[in-house]
């Protein structure tokens, strides 16, 4: 019965990091949180790449515990427990790192009866912690965290379940892969402040720097149906 009740809705799948959430500021504050323990930002970011792996879609996944172990090896007398607690304290303030328009954007989508799905990558427990403390869970009908998995099975399921599916992400590579494999899915690239993309080479994907622009694109397209 649930399947039949959602099939005629439009699903809007939203990436989390750098789409709704200011990941760059968040990472900077993770680094700053360790300064009183003797970990400089230089050490934090030098070791950061070694704590990151890429999944099959080419999206980064951060391993906090691995990062802590690396820093403990480099900084004398650094406590594993204290370091982890400091980093997790920043995760618990995730609501501070939502882009200013994120909440109003989600409210507008809900008011227009779109079926909202949050799609994210990363270790399940850690990513869930960040999402839960961002205070946006109530706006979504589904929350999916792909812990090292690729997106293809997810979108295969979505294209069968819904008549129309939108996917909004900051990651050009994964948008291109979805476009190649699921022509039915409509795509928007949310440009983050750090985005550097030459769109003269990629005209198949709509782009927007503001979330309100994303909303206008989706709403105007759906009115044509």
C-alpha positions in Angstrom: 0.0 0.0 0.0 2.8 2.4 0.8 4.3 1.8 -2.7 1.0 2.7 -4.4 0.6 5.8 -2.3 4.0 7.2 -3.3 4.3 6.2 -7.0 2.5 9.3 -8.2 4.6 11.7 -6.1 7.8 13.3 -7.3 10.8 12.2 -5.3 13.5 14.8 -4.6 16.8 13.1 -3.6 19.1 15.5 -1.8 22.8 15.0 -1.1 23.9 16.2 2.3 27.5 17.4 2.3 28.1 20.7 0.4 24.5 20.6 -0.8 22.6 21.3 2.4 25.6 21.4 4.8 28.7 23.6 4.8 31.3 20.8 4.9 34.3 23.0 4.4 33.5 25.2 7.5 32.7 22.0 9.4 36.1 20.5 8.6 37.9 23.7 9.5 36.2 23.7 12.9 37.1 20.1 13.4 40.7 21.1 13.0 40.4 24.1 15.3 38.8 22.0 18.1 42.1 20.1 18.6 44.3 23.2 18.9 44.4 23.1 22.7 45.5 19.5 22.5 48.6 20.5 20.5 47.2 19.4 17.1 47.7 22.2 14.6 45.5 22.7 11.5 48.5 21.8 9.4 48.8 18.4 11.1 45.1 17.8 10.9 44.8 18.5 7.2 48.1 16.8 6.3 46.8 13.5 7.8 43.2 14.0 6.7 43.6 12.4 3.2 45.0 9.2 4.8 41.7 8.9 6.7 39.6 9.2 3.6 38.6 6.5 1.2 36.7 6.8 -2.1 33.7 4.6 -2.8 32.7 3.2 -6.2 31.1 6.5 -7.1 34.3 8.4 -6.4 32.9 10.1 -3.3 35.0 10.6 -0.2 34.2 8.7 3.0 35.9 10.0 6.2 37.1 7.6 8.9 37.3 9.5 12.2 38.9 6.7 14.2 41.6 6.2 11.6 42.3 10.0 11.6 42.6 10.0 15.4 45.0 7.1 15.4 47.2 8.9 12.8 47.3 12.1 14.9 48.1 10.2 18.1 51.2 8.7 16.3 52.4 12.2 15.3 51.6 14.4 18.4 53.4 13.5 21.6 51.2 12.7 24.7 48.0 13.1 22.6 45.1 11.2 24.2 43.0 9.1 21.9 39.9 9.6 24.1 40.2 13.3 24.4 40.9 13.8 20.7 37.9 11.7 19.7 35.7 13.6 22.2 36.8 16.9 20.9 35.9 15.9 17.3 32.6 14.4 18.2 31.7 17.6 20.1 31.8 19.4 16.7 29.6 16.7 15.2 27.0 17.4 17.9 26.8 21.0 16.7 26.1 20.1 13.1 23.1 22.3 13.1 25.5 25.3 13.0 26.8 24.3 9.6 23.6 24.1 7.6 23.6 26.6 4.7 21.5 29.7 5.8 18.7 28.8 3.3 18.6 25.0 4.0 15.6 24.9 6.4 13.4 27.3 4.3 14.3 25.3 1.2 13.2 22.0 2.8 10.0 23.6 4.1 9.1 24.8 0.6 9.7 21.4 -0.8 7.5 19.8 1.9 4.7 22.4 1.4 4.6 21.4 -2.3 4.2 17.8 -1.4 7.5 16.5 -2.8 8.7 13.2 -1.3 12.1 14.0 0.2 15.0 11.6 0.5 18.3 12.5 2.1 21.2 10.5 0.5 24.6 10.6 2.1 27.9 8.7 2.2 30.2 7.8 5.0 30.5 5.4 8.0 26.9 4.8 9.1 27.2 5.7 12.8 29.3 8.8 12.2 27.2 10.1 9.3 24.0 9.5 11.2 25.3 11.4 14.2 26.1 14.4 11.9 22.7 14.2 10.2 20.7 13.8 13.4 22.4 16.8 15.1 21.7 18.9 12.0 18.1 19.0 13.1 16.7 18.3 9.6 15.6 14.6 10.0 11.9 15.5 10.4 11.8 17.0 6.9 12.6 13.7 5.1 10.5 10.7 4.4 13.6 8.6 4.0 17.3 8.9 5.0 19.7 6.7 3.2 23.4 6.5 4.2 25.5 4.5 1.8 28.3 3.2 3.9 30.8 2.4 1.1 28.2 1.4 -1.4 27.5 2.8 -4.8 24.3 4.6 -5.7 23.2 2.5 -8.7 20.9 0.0 -6.8 19.3 2.9 -4.9 18.4 4.8 -8.1 17.3 1.7 -9.8 14.8 1.2 -7.0 13.7 4.9 -7.0 13.0 5.0 -10.8 10.7 2.0 -10.3 9.0 3.4 -7.3 8.4 7.0 -8.5 7.2 8.5 -11.8 9.6 11.3 -11.4 12.9 11.6 -9.6 15.2 14.6 -9.0 18.7 14.3 -7.7 20.5 17.3 -6.3 24.2 17.0 -5.5 27.5 19.0 -5.5 29.5 16.1 -6.9 29.7 16.4 -10.7 31.2 12.9 -11.2 28.3 11.1 -9.5 25.8 13.2 -11.3 27.3 12.2 -14.6 27.2 8.5 -13.6 23.6 8.8 -12.6 22.8 10.6 -15.9 24.5 7.8 -17.9 22.7 5.0 -16.2 19.3 6.5 -15.3 18.1 8.8 -18.0 14.8 9.2 -16.2 16.4 11.0 -13.2 16.6 14.8 -13.5 19.8 16.3 -12.2 20.8 19.6 -10.6 24.3 20.4 -9.5 24.3 22.5 -6.3 27.4 24.6 -6.6 29.2 25.0 -3.3 31.5 28.0 -2.6 34.5 25.7 -3.5 33.0 24.4 -6.7 35.2 24.8 -9.8 33.4 23.3 -12.8 33.6 24.1 -16.5 30.0 23.7 -17.6 30.9 24.4 -21.2 31.9 20.8 -21.2 28.9 19.5 -19.3 25.6 21.0 -20.6 23.3 18.0 -19.7 23.2 18.9 -16.0 21.4 22.0 -14.6 23.3 24.0 -12.1 22.4 26.3 -9.2 24.4 28.2 -6.6 21.4 28.8 -4.3 19.0 26.3 -2.9 16.1 28.6 -3.7 17.1 28.4 -7.3 17.0 24.6 -7.1 13.5 24.9 -5.7 12.4 27.2 -8.6 13.8 24.8 -11.2 12.0 21.8 -9.7 8.8 23.5 -9.1 8.6 25.2 -12.6 9.4 21.8 -14.3 6.8 20.0 -12.3 4.1 22.5 -13.3 4.6 21.5 -16.9 3.6 17.9 -16.1 
